[in-house]
Amino acid sequence: MRFLEIQIFSDPVCPWCFIGKRRLEQALDARPDLSVCINWRAFELNPEIPVRGMDRARYLASKFNGTRQAGQVYENIRRVGESVGIDFSFEKIERTPNTVDAHRLIKIAAETMRDDLVVERLFCGYFTDGVDIGDRNTLIAVARDAGLDPDKAAAELSSDRHFDVLRSESAQARALGVLGAPSFIFDNRYLLSGAQEPESFFPIFDLAGQTAREVMVE
């Protein structure tokens, strides 16, 4: 059994990150000989979004210079999502949230190895149910559904914990050459950017495995 560490720079409001998660899962399903440790890293796509978020239609108009172009972009994403079993429901999203607290919740969950569960629930909640994942009550509900203590999660989100972690991960992303999300770092050596097809992961899996054998020989 080969071991592989994967760092994923992602944002819960990034539809391509959700697609990238599914494609990585498909790739890993095809390589049962791999044992992996996945660490979710923060990459804020919209750090300028107000703390309370902003109206979705206004956000799309400003980002895409009009809602028609936004509709075309998201229709393409919807079709790609269907190919990996994601039912994107963009029409349900009323607000584009600031994701700092969502990233902080992922860090809280990582302390008990529930970060992947939280990431999954954030993606599904936002993209299929249209919930506001910038709202702390919503995040506390996500924490409870993922098996975390909701009272502890509420207390930690009300504190200033993990803000320094988010800043350090932003600096780490730049140092590693990460320019967008999703980005995957394998064993701190190999970078794969974008929501690549599952087959795109296989050469890196093999290369990482070869590196592991070389280290063992040395």
MISE-178705 format. One line per 5 residues: number of its first residue (from 1); their letters; for each residue x, y, z of N, C-alpha, C, CB. Coordinates in nm, 3 decimals, m for minus. Glycine has a CB too. Layout:
! MISE-178705
NUM = a = X:Y:Z:X:Y:Z:X:Y:Z:X:Y:Z | ...
END
This chain:
! MISE-178705
1 = mrfle = 0.085:m0.120:0.000:0.000:0.000:0.000:0.088:0.124:0.000:m0.096:0.001:0.123 | 0.070:0.212:m0.099:0.146:0.335:m0.108:0.070:0.449:m0.042:0.178:0.369:m0.254 | 0.146:0.537:0.024:0.086:0.650:0.094:0.113:0.778:0.018:0.140:0.661:0.239 | 0.011:0.865:0.010:0.023:0.990:m0.064:m0.048:1.101:0.013:m0.036:0.976:m0.208 | 0.023:1.211:0.035:m0.039:1.329:0.096:m0.084:1.424:m0.014:0.060:1.400:0.193
6 = iqifs = m0.209:1.469:m0.004:m0.264:1.561:m0.103:m0.316:1.685:m0.032:m0.377:1.494:m0.187 | m0.262:1.799:m0.070:m0.315:1.927:m0.023:m0.402:1.986:m0.133:m0.200:2.025:0.018 | m0.522:2.028:m0.097:m0.615:2.084:m0.195:m0.645:2.229:m0.158:m0.746:2.000:m0.203 | m0.602:2.321:m0.242:m0.635:2.462:m0.223:m0.770:2.486:m0.291:m0.523:2.557:m0.282 | m0.866:2.528:m0.212:m1.004:2.529:m0.259:m1.083:2.637:m0.187:m1.070:2.392:m0.237
11 = dpvcp = m1.201:2.668:m0.242:m1.295:2.760:m0.179:m1.434:2.699:m0.190:m1.290:2.902:m0.245 | m1.512:2.699:m0.081:m1.645:2.635:m0.084:m1.743:2.697:m0.182:m1.705:2.640:0.051 | m1.714:2.816:m0.237:m1.804:2.876:m0.336:m1.752:2.859:m0.478:m1.825:3.025:m0.305 | m1.654:2.773:m0.495:m1.595:2.749:m0.627:m1.656:2.623:m0.687:m1.441:2.737:m0.617 | m1.740:2.634:m0.791:m1.801:2.514:m0.848:m1.699:2.420:m0.909:m1.902:2.553:m0.954
16 = wcfig = m1.591:2.474:m0.965:m1.487:2.387:m1.022:m1.414:2.310:m0.912:m1.387:2.469:m1.104 | m1.409:2.366:m0.792:m1.350:2.293:m0.679:m1.435:2.172:m0.643:m1.333:2.385:m0.557 | m1.567:2.188:m0.647:m1.659:2.076:m0.622:m1.639:1.969:m0.729:m1.806:2.125:m0.620 | m1.631:2.011:m0.854:m1.609:1.917:m0.964:m1.472:1.850:m0.948:m1.618:1.989:m1.101 | m1.371:1.929:m0.912:m1.238:1.873:m0.891:m1.235:1.769:m0.781:m1.140:1.982:m0.861
21 = krrle = m1.311:1.792:m0.675:m1.321:1.695:m0.565:m1.377:1.563:m0.616:m1.408:1.749:m0.451 | m1.482:1.571:m0.695:m1.544:1.449:m0.748:m1.448:1.375:m0.842:m1.675:1.483:m0.822 | m1.376:1.449:m0.925:m1.284:1.384:m1.019:m1.166:1.321:m0.947:m1.234:1.484:m1.123 | m1.118:1.385:m0.842:m1.013:1.324:m0.761:m1.065:1.196:m0.697:m0.962:1.422:m0.653 | m1.187:1.199:m0.647:m1.245:1.079:m0.586:m1.256:0.966:m0.687:m1.383:1.111:m0.527
26 = qalda = m1.294:0.999:m0.810:m1.301:0.897:m0.914:m1.163:0.839:m0.943:m1.362:0.956:m1.042 | m1.062:0.926:m0.947:m0.926:0.879:m0.973:m0.878:0.789:m0.860:m0.830:0.999:m0.989 | m0.908:0.825:m0.737:m0.865:0.743:m0.623:m0.939:0.610:m0.619:m0.886:0.819:m0.493 | m1.065:0.610:m0.660:m1.141:0.484:m0.666:m1.076:0.387:m0.765:m1.287:0.510:m0.707 | m1.014:0.442:m0.869:m0.949:0.358:m0.970:m0.810:0.312:m0.927:m0.940:0.434:m1.101
31 = rpdls = m0.760:0.365:m0.817:m0.628:0.327:m0.767:m0.638:0.284:m0.620:m0.526:0.444:m0.783 | m0.698:0.168:m0.596:m0.718:0.123:m0.457:m0.588:0.091:m0.384:m0.806:0.003:m0.454 | m0.476:0.087:m0.455:m0.347:0.061:m0.391:m0.292:0.182:m0.319:m0.248:0.013:m0.494 | m0.358:0.297:m0.336:m0.311:0.421:m0.275:m0.382:0.446:m0.142:m0.333:0.539:m0.370 | m0.305:0.480:m0.041:m0.359:0.530:0.085:m0.329:0.679:0.090:m0.300:0.454:0.209
36 = vcinw = m0.430:0.762:0.107:m0.409:0.906:0.096:m0.449:0.979:0.224:m0.486:0.961:m0.022 | m0.382:1.089:0.245:m0.418:1.185:0.350:m0.446:1.316:0.279:m0.305:1.200:0.460 | m0.571:1.362:0.287:m0.610:1.485:0.218:m0.621:1.599:0.319:m0.745:1.466:0.143 | m0.552:1.708:0.290:m0.558:1.828:0.373:m0.616:1.942:0.290:m0.417:1.865:0.428 | m0.725:1.999:0.340:m0.791:2.108:0.268:m0.729:2.241:0.309:m0.942:2.109:0.296
41 = rafel = m0.687:2.318:0.209:m0.623:2.447:0.231:m0.712:2.559:0.178:m0.484:2.451:0.164 | m0.703:2.673:0.243:m0.788:2.787:0.206:m0.733:2.863:0.087:m0.804:2.881:0.324 | m0.821:2.890:m0.008:m0.789:2.979:m0.120:m0.914:3.063:m0.145:m0.746:2.897:m0.250 | m0.915:3.184:m0.095:m1.033:3.270:m0.109:m1.042:3.326:m0.251:m1.028:3.386:m0.006 | m1.148:3.293:m0.319:m1.169:3.346:m0.454:m1.213:3.491:m0.452:m1.271:3.262:m0.528
46 = npeip = m1.290:3.527:m0.350:m1.347:3.662:m0.344:m1.322:3.725:m0.208:m1.497:3.659:m0.374 | m1.195:3.753:m0.174:m1.168:3.808:m0.040:m1.228:3.946:m0.018:m1.019:3.815:m0.018 | m1.267:4.012:m0.129:m1.322:4.147:m0.115:m1.471:4.146:m0.083:m1.297:4.224:m0.243 | m1.535:4.030:m0.084:m1.678:4.022:m0.054:m1.703:4.070:0.090:m1.731:3.876:m0.073 | m1.804:4.154:0.113:m1.834:4.199:0.250:m1.859:4.081:0.345:m1.955:4.292:0.250
51 = vrgmd = m1.837:4.104:0.472:m1.851:3.998:0.573:m1.989:3.934:0.564:m1.828:4.054:0.714 | m2.092:4.012:0.540:m2.228:3.958:0.534:m2.266:3.910:0.394:m2.327:4.064:0.580 | m2.169:3.907:0.302:m2.199:3.862:0.167:m2.263:3.972:0.084:m2.289:3.741:0.171 | m2.305:3.934:m0.037:m2.371:4.031:m0.121:m2.475:3.962:m0.210:m2.269:4.107:m0.208 | m2.569:4.038:m0.257:m2.675:3.986:m0.343:m2.614:3.912:m0.463:m2.768:4.101:m0.391
56 = raryl = m2.663:3.794:m0.490:m2.604:3.710:m0.595:m2.613:3.776:m0.734:m2.673:3.573:m0.598 | m2.728:3.831:m0.766:m2.745:3.893:m0.898:m2.649:4.010:m0.915:m2.891:3.940:m0.917 | m2.632:4.087:m0.809:m2.538:4.201:m0.816:m2.395:4.151:m0.832:m2.550:4.289:m0.690 | m2.362:4.046:m0.762:m2.228:3.988:m0.773:m2.200:3.939:m0.915:m2.211:3.872:m0.673 | m2.296:3.866:m0.973:m2.277:3.813:m1.107:m2.266:3.924:m1.211:m2.391:3.719:m1.144
61 = askfn = m2.347:4.028:m1.193:m2.343:4.139:m1.288:m2.207:4.208:m1.286:m2.454:4.241:m1.257 | m2.149:4.221:m1.166:m2.020:4.287:m1.155:m1.906:4.198:m1.203:m1.996:4.330:m1.012 | m1.917:4.068:m1.178:m1.810:3.976:m1.214:m1.807:3.947:m1.364:m1.825:3.845:m1.137 | m1.925:3.934:m1.424:m1.933:3.893:m1.565:m1.981:4.003:m1.658:m2.025:3.775:m1.577 | m1.993:4.124:m1.606:m2.036:4.236:m1.689:m2.173:4.209:m1.752:m1.933:4.265:m1.799
66 = gtrqa = m2.262:4.156:m1.669:m2.397:4.127:m1.716:m2.440:3.986:m1.687:m2.407:4.153:m1.865 | m2.568:3.966:m1.662:m2.617:3.835:m1.621:m2.625:3.735:m1.737:m2.752:3.848:m1.558 | m2.634:3.784:m1.863:m2.643:3.690:m1.976:m2.516:3.607:m1.987:m2.668:3.767:m2.108 | m2.401:3.673:m1.981:m2.275:3.599:m1.988:m2.261:3.505:m1.869:m2.156:3.696:m1.993 | m2.304:3.549:m1.752:m2.299:3.463:m1.634:m2.383:3.338:m1.656:m2.349:3.538:m1.509
71 = gqvye = m2.499:3.353:m1.716:m2.585:3.238:m1.743:m2.518:3.137:m1.833:m2.714:3.283:m1.805 | m2.447:3.184:m1.934:m2.377:3.093:m2.025:m2.266:3.017:m1.954:m2.320:3.170:m2.145 | m2.191:3.090:m1.871:m2.081:3.028:m1.797:m2.134:2.919:m1.704:m2.003:3.134:m1.716 | m2.239:2.950:m1.630:m2.289:2.855:m1.532:m2.366:2.740:m1.595:m2.377:2.926:m1.432 | m2.420:2.761:m1.713:m2.484:2.650:m1.783:m2.380:2.546:m1.823:m2.561:2.701:m1.908
76 = nirrv = m2.264:2.593:m1.865:m2.154:2.501:m1.897:m2.109:2.425:m1.773:m2.036:2.578:m1.958 | m2.097:2.496:m1.662:m2.057:2.430:m1.537:m2.161:2.328:m1.496:m2.035:2.534:m1.425 | m2.289:2.361:m1.516:m2.396:2.268:m1.480:m2.383:2.137:m1.558:m2.534:2.333:m1.506 | m2.353:2.149:m1.689:m2.340:2.029:m1.772:m2.221:1.944:m1.727:m2.324:2.068:m1.920 | m2.109:2.010:m1.695:m1.992:1.936:m1.648:m2.024:1.869:m1.514:m1.869:2.029:m1.635
81 = gesvg = m2.095:1.940:m1.428:m2.133:1.883:m1.299:m2.215:1.757:m1.313:m2.209:1.984:m1.219 | m2.306:1.758:m1.406:m2.390:1.639:m1.429:m2.305:1.516:m1.462:m2.491:1.666:m1.542 | m2.192:1.538:m1.530:m2.106:1.426:m1.571:m2.038:1.359:m1.453:m2.001:1.475:m1.669 | m2.032:1.430:m1.338:m1.971:1.370:m1.219:m2.072:1.355:m1.105:m1.852:1.455:m1.172 | m2.200:1.364:m1.140:m2.304:1.338:m1.041:m2.341:1.455:m0.952:m2.262:1.227:m0.956
86 = idfsf = m2.307:1.577:m0.993:m2.343:1.695:m0.915:m2.463:1.764:m0.980:m2.223:1.794:m0.903 | m2.565:1.788:m0.900:m2.684:1.858:m0.949:m2.678:2.004:m0.907:m2.814:1.790:m0.896 | m2.602:2.083:m0.983:m2.590:2.224:m0.949:m2.727:2.293:m0.961:m2.485:2.293:m1.041 | m2.763:2.369:m0.858:m2.888:2.444:m0.860:m2.856:2.591:m0.834:m2.989:2.389:m0.753 | m2.790:2.652:m0.930:m2.744:2.789:m0.914:m2.860:2.886:m0.891:m2.665:2.833:m1.036
91 = ekier = m2.977:2.851:m0.944:m3.092:2.941:m0.931:m3.138:2.955:m0.786:m3.207:2.892:m1.018 | m3.098:2.862:m0.699:m3.138:2.868:m0.559:m3.050:2.963:m0.477:m3.133:2.730:m0.498 | m2.934:2.999:m0.530:m2.839:3.081:m0.455:m2.884:3.227:m0.460:m2.696:3.066:m0.513 | m2.912:3.285:m0.344:m2.957:3.423:m0.337:m2.846:3.520:m0.298:m3.069:3.435:m0.238 | m2.743:3.469:m0.226:m2.634:3.555:m0.182:m2.501:3.487:m0.209:m2.649:3.590:m0.034
96 = tpntv = m2.403:3.568:m0.248:m2.265:3.520:m0.259:m2.197:3.553:m0.126:m2.189:3.585:m0.382 | m2.154:3.450:m0.051:m2.103:3.475:0.084:m1.955:3.508:0.088:m2.130:3.357:0.170 | m1.916:3.571:0.195:m1.775:3.577:0.234:m1.744:3.441:0.297:m1.745:3.699:0.333 | m1.633:3.379:0.258:m1.609:3.240:0.301:m1.506:3.226:0.413:m1.564:3.159:0.184 | m1.468:3.334:0.478:m1.368:3.324:0.585:m1.415:3.229:0.694:m1.339:3.462:0.644
101 = dahrl = m1.537:3.245:0.742:m1.586:3.157:0.849:m1.601:3.012:0.801:m1.721:3.209:0.902 | m1.638:2.993:0.676:m1.647:2.858:0.623:m1.509:2.792:0.625:m1.704:2.859:0.479 | m1.406:2.866:0.585:m1.270:2.814:0.590:m1.228:2.785:0.735:m1.171:2.913:0.525 | m1.268:2.872:0.826:m1.235:2.850:0.967:m1.303:2.723:1.019:m1.277:2.971:1.052 | m1.426:2.699:0.977:m1.494:2.577:1.019:m1.422:2.453:0.966:m1.641:2.578:0.971
106 = ikiaa = m1.371:2.460:0.845:m1.295:2.348:0.790:m1.173:2.320:0.877:m1.252:2.377:0.643 | m1.106:2.426:0.924:m0.991:2.409:1.012:m1.031:2.348:1.145:m0.922:2.543:1.034 | m1.142:2.392:1.198:m1.192:2.335:1.324:m1.220:2.186:1.305:m1.321:2.409:1.371 | m1.282:2.152:1.194:m1.316:2.012:1.167:m1.192:1.926:1.147:m1.406:2.002:1.044 | m1.085:1.986:1.093:m0.962:1.909:1.069:m0.901:1.858:1.198:m0.861:1.995:0.995
111 = etmrd = m0.929:1.924:1.309:m0.873:1.882:1.437:m0.926:1.746:1.479:m0.904:1.985:1.545 | m1.042:1.707:1.427:m1.098:1.574:1.456:m1.116:1.492:1.328:m1.234:1.588:1.529 | m1.041:1.530:1.224:m1.041:1.458:1.097:m1.179:1.450:1.032:m0.987:1.318:1.118 | m1.257:1.556:1.049:m1.389:1.564:0.986:m1.394:1.673:0.880:m1.496:1.588:1.091 | m1.278:1.721:0.839:m1.276:1.832:0.744:m1.334:1.793:0.608:m1.135:1.883:0.726
116 = dlvve = m1.308:1.670:0.562:m1.364:1.630:0.433:m1.517:1.626:0.439:m1.308:1.492:0.392 | m1.572:1.582:0.552:m1.718:1.581:0.569:m1.773:1.724:0.564:m1.757:1.513:0.702 | m1.705:1.814:0.631:m1.751:1.953:0.632:m1.741:2.015:0.493:m1.668:2.036:0.733 | m1.630:1.989:0.423:m1.616:2.041:0.287:m1.729:1.991:0.199:m1.480:2.001:0.228 | m1.759:1.862:0.208:m1.867:1.803:0.127:m2.000:1.870:0.158:m1.876:1.652:0.152
121 = rlfcg = m2.028:1.892:0.285:m2.156:1.952:0.323:m2.164:2.099:0.284:m2.179:1.937:0.472 | m2.050:2.167:0.286:m2.049:2.306:0.240:m2.077:2.314:0.091:m1.914:2.373:0.273 | m2.011:2.228:0.013:m2.035:2.225:m0.131:m2.181:2.194:m0.161:m1.944:2.123:m0.199 | m2.231:2.087:m0.100:m2.369:2.045:m0.129:m2.470:2.150:m0.082:m2.399:1.910:m0.062 | m2.446:2.204:0.037:m2.538:2.304:0.090:m2.547:2.426:0.000:m2.496:2.346:0.229
126 = yftdg = m2.433:2.473:m0.045:m2.431:2.594:m0.126:m2.480:2.570:m0.268:m2.293:2.652:m0.130 | m2.429:2.466:m0.331:m2.454:2.448:m0.475:m2.580:2.369:m0.508:m2.337:2.381:m0.536 | m2.629:2.288:m0.417:m2.751:2.213:m0.448:m2.872:2.261:m0.369:m2.729:2.066:m0.422 | m2.847:2.319:m0.249:m2.959:2.367:m0.167:m2.968:2.519:m0.161:m2.948:2.313:m0.027 | m2.862:2.587:m0.204:m2.864:2.733:m0.207:m2.856:2.800:m0.071:m2.986:2.778:m0.275
131 = vdigd = m2.802:2.730:0.031:m2.795:2.790:0.164:m2.680:2.890:0.170:m2.778:2.682:0.272 | m2.691:2.983:0.263:m2.590:3.088:0.281:m2.481:3.035:0.373:m2.654:3.219:0.339 | m2.370:2.991:0.316:m2.263:2.934:0.397:m2.172:3.043:0.457:m2.180:2.838:0.314 | m2.213:3.167:0.447:m2.146:3.274:0.519:m2.216:3.305:0.650:m2.139:3.399:0.433 | m2.334:3.246:0.670:m2.413:3.268:0.790:m2.367:3.172:0.899:m2.563:3.249:0.761
136 = rntli = m2.340:3.222:1.017:m2.284:3.137:1.122:m2.382:3.031:1.171:m2.240:3.221:1.239 | m2.511:3.062:1.174:m2.608:2.960:1.213:m2.609:2.845:1.114:m2.749:3.021:1.224 | m2.593:2.876:0.986:m2.583:2.772:0.884:m2.458:2.689:0.906:m2.582:2.833:0.743 | m2.347:2.754:0.937:m2.221:2.683:0.959:m2.229:2.594:1.083:m2.106:2.782:0.972 | m2.296:2.639:1.186:m2.312:2.557:1.306:m2.394:2.433:1.273:m2.380:2.638:1.419
141 = avard = m2.497:2.448:1.188:m2.576:2.333:1.145:m2.490:2.236:1.063:m2.698:2.378:1.062 | m2.403:2.289:0.978:m2.311:2.206:0.901:m2.219:2.128:0.997:m2.226:2.292:0.803 | m2.169:2.197:1.099:m2.082:2.133:1.197:m2.155:2.017:1.266:m2.035:2.235:1.302 | m2.279:2.040:1.306:m2.357:1.935:1.373:m2.379:1.816:1.280:m2.492:1.991:1.420 | m2.412:1.843:1.155:m2.436:1.735:1.059:m2.311:1.654:1.032:m2.490:1.792:0.929
146 = agldp = m2.194:1.717:1.049:m2.067:1.648:1.024:m2.015:1.578:1.149:m1.964:1.745:0.972 | m2.092:1.583:1.257:m2.052:1.514:1.380:m1.970:1.595:1.476:m1.977:1.394:1.344 | m1.962:1.728:1.453:m1.891:1.814:1.546:m1.984:1.861:1.657:m1.831:1.935:1.472 | m1.927:1.903:1.767:m2.004:1.962:1.877:m2.049:2.101:1.832:m1.918:1.968:2.010 | m2.178:2.122:1.811:m2.224:2.252:1.759:m2.195:2.368:1.853:m2.372:2.247:1.730
151 = dkaaa = m2.202:2.343:1.985:m2.174:2.451:2.080:m2.028:2.492:2.074:m2.212:2.408:2.223 | m1.939:2.393:2.064:m1.797:2.424:2.053:m1.767:2.497:1.922:m1.713:2.294:2.062 | m1.830:2.450:1.814:m1.811:2.517:1.684:m1.857:2.662:1.691:m1.887:2.442:1.573 | m1.972:2.686:1.755:m2.025:2.822:1.769:m1.928:2.910:1.847:m2.162:2.820:1.839 | m1.873:2.855:1.956:m1.779:2.931:2.038:m1.652:2.965:1.960:m1.744:2.853:2.165
156 = elssd = m1.603:2.869:1.885:m1.479:2.892:1.812:m1.500:2.989:1.695:m1.423:2.760:1.760 | m1.615:2.983:1.631:m1.642:3.078:1.524:m1.661:3.220:1.577:m1.766:3.035:1.446 | m1.699:3.231:1.703:m1.714:3.363:1.765:m1.581:3.416:1.817:m1.815:3.356:1.878 | m1.479:3.331:1.818:m1.346:3.372:1.862:m1.264:3.419:1.741:m1.274:3.256:1.937 | m1.135:3.440:1.764:m1.048:3.480:1.654:m0.956:3.368:1.611:m0.966:3.602:1.693
161 = rhfdv = m0.994:3.243:1.644:m0.909:3.130:1.608:m0.903:3.109:1.457:m0.960:3.004:1.675 | m0.787:3.067:1.409:m0.762:3.024:1.272:m0.752:3.137:1.170:m0.870:2.932:1.230 | m0.770:3.261:1.211:m0.747:3.369:1.115:m0.601:3.370:1.069:m0.785:3.506:1.176 | m0.510:3.342:1.164:m0.368:3.340:1.130:m0.335:3.225:1.037:m0.283:3.331:1.255 | m0.408:3.113:1.052:m0.387:2.998:0.965:m0.425:3.031:0.821:m0.468:2.876:1.015
166 = lrses = m0.536:3.101:0.805:m0.580:3.138:0.671:m0.479:3.230:0.604:m0.718:3.206:0.676 | m0.424:3.323:0.681:m0.323:3.412:0.623:m0.197:3.335:0.583:m0.286:3.522:0.722 | m0.156:3.240:0.667:m0.035:3.164:0.636:m0.057:3.073:0.516:0.009:3.080:0.757 | m0.177:3.021:0.499:m0.205:2.935:0.384:m0.210:3.016:0.255:m0.337:2.860:0.404 | m0.254:3.140:0.263:m0.250:3.226:0.145:m0.106:3.250:0.101:m0.321:3.361:0.173
171 = aqara = m0.019:3.272:0.199:0.123:3.291:0.169:0.184:3.163:0.115:0.199:3.338:0.294 | 0.144:3.049:0.174:0.194:2.920:0.127:0.152:2.895:m0.017:0.143:2.806:0.218 | 0.028:2.929:m0.050:m0.021:2.909:m0.186:0.066:2.985:m0.286:m0.167:2.954:m0.198 | 0.096:3.110:m0.255:0.179:3.190:m0.345:0.319:3.130:m0.359:0.189:3.335:m0.295 | 0.375:3.082:m0.246:0.509:3.024:m0.248:0.515:2.897:m0.332:0.556:2.995:m0.107
176 = lgvlg = 0.405:2.824:m0.334:0.401:2.698:m0.409:0.362:2.719:m0.555:0.304:2.602:m0.344 | 0.331:2.842:m0.592:0.293:2.868:m0.730:0.145:2.847:m0.758:0.372:2.783:m0.820 | 0.065:2.841:m0.653:m0.079:2.824:m0.669:m0.140:2.957:m0.711:m0.144:2.770:m0.538 | m0.205:2.958:m0.826:m0.263:3.082:m0.878:m0.415:3.079:m0.883:m0.210:3.108:m1.016 | m0.474:2.964:m0.860:m0.619:2.952:m0.866:m0.666:2.827:m0.796:m0.667:2.953:m1.010
181 = apsfi = m0.797:2.810:m0.794:m0.857:2.694:m0.729:m0.948:2.622:m0.829:m0.937:2.736:m0.602 | m0.951:2.487:m0.819:m0.873:2.405:m0.725:m0.729:2.386:m0.772:m0.940:2.270:m0.707 | m0.641:2.367:m0.675:m0.503:2.328:m0.703:m0.467:2.215:m0.608:m0.404:2.450:m0.688 | m0.400:2.116:m0.661:m0.367:1.996:m0.584:m0.215:1.985:m0.572:m0.426:1.869:m0.650 | m0.166:1.971:m0.449:m0.023:1.953:m0.424:m0.004:1.810:m0.372:0.032:2.060:m0.322
186 = fdnry = 0.082:1.734:m0.438:0.105:1.595:m0.401:0.242:1.580:m0.336:0.093:1.502:m0.525 | 0.241:1.532:m0.210:0.366:1.508:m0.136:0.458:1.630:m0.135:0.439:1.389:m0.195 | 0.401:1.748:m0.137:0.479:1.873:m0.137:0.576:1.883:m0.254:0.555:1.885:m0.008 | 0.550:1.807:m0.362:0.640:1.804:m0.476:0.575:1.842:m0.607:0.700:1.669:m0.489 | 0.452:1.795:m0.629:0.391:1.804:m0.761:0.261:1.883:m0.753:0.366:1.663:m0.819
191 = llsga = 0.244:1.973:m0.849:0.126:2.060:m0.853:0.041:2.026:m0.975:0.168:2.209:m0.857 | m0.090:2.011:m0.951:m0.186:1.995:m1.060:m0.294:2.100:m1.039:m0.247:1.850:m1.063 | m0.313:2.186:m1.138:m0.408:2.296:m1.125:m0.535:2.268:m1.205:m0.346:2.427:m1.171 | m0.648:2.309:m1.150:m0.774:2.297:m1.221:m0.848:2.168:m1.191:m0.751:2.308:m1.367 | m0.976:2.165:m1.235:m1.061:2.046:m1.215:m1.035:1.948:m1.329:m1.213:2.085:m1.209
196 = qepes = m0.919:1.885:m1.324:m0.877:1.797:m1.432:m0.959:1.668:m1.436:m0.729:1.764:m1.417 | m0.960:1.604:m1.554:m1.025:1.473:m1.566:m0.954:1.372:m1.475:m1.024:1.424:m1.714 | m1.024:1.267:m1.430:m0.961:1.169:m1.340:m0.829:1.113:m1.393:m1.057:1.056:m1.316 | m0.822:1.091:m1.524:m0.701:1.032:m1.582:m0.578:1.122:m1.566:m0.723:1.003:m1.729 | m0.601:1.252:m1.546:m0.489:1.344:m1.531:m0.413:1.321:m1.401:m0.539:1.487:m1.538
201 = ffpif = m0.480:1.260:m1.303:m0.415:1.235:m1.176:m0.320:1.113:m1.181:m0.520:1.214:m1.068 | m0.345:1.020:m1.272:m0.272:0.894:m1.270:m0.120:0.911:m1.287:m0.324:0.804:m1.379 | m0.072:0.994:m1.381:0.074:1.010:m1.391:0.137:1.062:m1.263:0.107:1.103:m1.505 | 0.066:1.151:m1.193:0.120:1.204:m1.068:0.117:1.097:m0.960:0.041:1.328:m1.022 | 0.011:1.016:m0.956:0.008:0.905:m0.862:0.129:0.815:m0.885:m0.123:0.823:m0.877
206 = dlagq = 0.158:0.784:m1.012:0.269:0.696:m1.045:0.403:0.761:m1.011:0.265:0.658:m1.193 | 0.415:0.890:m1.041:0.539:0.960:m1.012:0.564:0.968:m0.863:0.536:1.101:m1.073 | 0.459:0.996:m0.787:0.473:1.001:m0.641:0.510:0.864:m0.587:0.343:1.050:m0.576 | 0.453:0.759:m0.645:0.486:0.625:m0.603:0.631:0.590:m0.632:0.395:0.525:m0.669 | 0.681:0.632:m0.748:0.820:0.609:m0.784:0.914:0.683:m0.690:0.846:0.653:m0.928
211 = tarev = 0.877:0.806:m0.654:0.956:0.885:m0.560:0.964:0.815:m0.425:0.898:1.026:m0.544 | 0.850:0.759:m0.382:0.846:0.689:m0.255:0.940:0.569:m0.257:0.703:0.644:m0.222 | 0.945:0.495:m0.370:1.034:0.380:m0.380:1.179:0.423:m0.377:1.005:0.301:m0.506 | 1.210:0.536:m0.443:1.347:0.586:m0.445:1.392:0.624:m0.304:1.359:0.706:m0.540 | 1.302:0.686:m0.228:1.335:0.723:m0.091:1.362:0.600:m0.006:1.222:0.805:m0.029
216 = mve = 1.282:0.494:m0.027:1.300:0.370:0.048:1.433:0.306:0.015:1.186:0.272:0.021 | 1.474:0.309:m0.113:1.600:0.250:m0.154:1.717:0.325:m0.093:1.611:0.249:m0.306 | 1.707:0.457:m0.090:1.813:0.538:m0.032:1.826:0.512:0.117:1.787:0.687:m0.058
END
